[in-house]
Amino acid sequence: MPVPPKPPVQQFDGGCVFIDGAYAPLSEAKISMFDWGFTRSDVTYDVATAWRGSFFRLDAHMDRFFESLGKMHLAIPFDRAELREILHGCVRAGGLQDAYVAMVCTRGVPPRGARDPRQAQNRFYAYALPYVWIASREKQQAGIDLHVSERQRIAPESVDPTVKNYHWIDLVQSMFDAYDRGHDTSCVLDAAGNVTEGPGFNVFAVKGGVVHTAGRGVLEGISRRTAIELCRRLDIPLRIEPLPVALLRDADEVFLTSSGGGVLPIAKIDGRPLPAFPGPVTARLQDGYWALHDEPAFSDPVDYAA
Ligand SMILES: Cc1ncc(COP(=O)(O)O)c(C=O)c1O
């Protein structure tokens, strides 16, 4: 499928979708009710961000997307260079500087009556919206209160969490667990009681100057990777291994990582204030996260020329 020419800047001011091989306004962001992406959650996606007019770590997001497509037996009709062009096109046409940029592939609609996913023609979509924070600025300042839900994360043997997916029922229900108890957001545990992740983020605990995060059973977030690389650069001790819930509750600092805000300090666990908010280690990683946006190796500027 040919990539269309670069769309005019701000052609769809405020947000742009790429659908059926063309750029379009957000009002055209629709899929068939019969697409298995909807009826079976048979879809993979990735979300990159642009900040002050440049993509951050776009290569890492595209690598993860192509790996996920392979693991899901999905395919898109574009190569890597074309995908990049389309994502840039969405930000350009949307006239956005700070953007949430999604690439999505659904199984598609199999022929009527067919139950074999191999017969479906996969569908590709992309879109750019204004940057999305997983917690509002006000909430970040007031201090996020994280609930540890009793709900178990779906087992990685059932749904591979390294494939970015829409199997969010456990995560969404855990958000209601949090809201019902007066907390702001949630994380879920694995069968052994170790902390996995939350709706849209990875979880880190800091104890005695050592940073801990789960090594498996989670999406390998690109912001998680950034935090891990920053620990190595800054000589901050790091352990990537199962994260027992007791360690989280007893931590000196807790933070989340997500493309929706980078490194986000947590103030309370289940209503109980943590000793430090934002803690010194979290603050260094948060500064480091935003400073990396200026490093050419991590940034890919959008062309807004007319
Ligand atoms: C379940 C889950 N875990 C972790 C993350 C964080 O990943 P990233 O840092 O790539 O945004 C996300 C992002 O949406 C997610 O959905």
The ligand as an ORCA input file, in Angstrom:
! r2SCAN-3c Opt
* xyz 0 1
  C       0.047     -2.462     30.927
  C       1.093     -1.437     30.700
  N       2.243     -1.496     31.378
  C       3.216     -0.570     31.204
  C       3.049      0.495     30.323
  C       4.151      1.513     30.158
  O       4.778      1.370     28.905
  P       5.543      2.572     28.206
  O       6.593      3.021     29.154
  O       6.104      1.993     26.956
  O       4.524      3.659     27.962
  C       1.869      0.576     29.576
  C       1.674      1.676     28.616
  O       0.596      1.893     28.124
  C       0.878     -0.412     29.746
  O      -0.257     -0.366     29.051
*
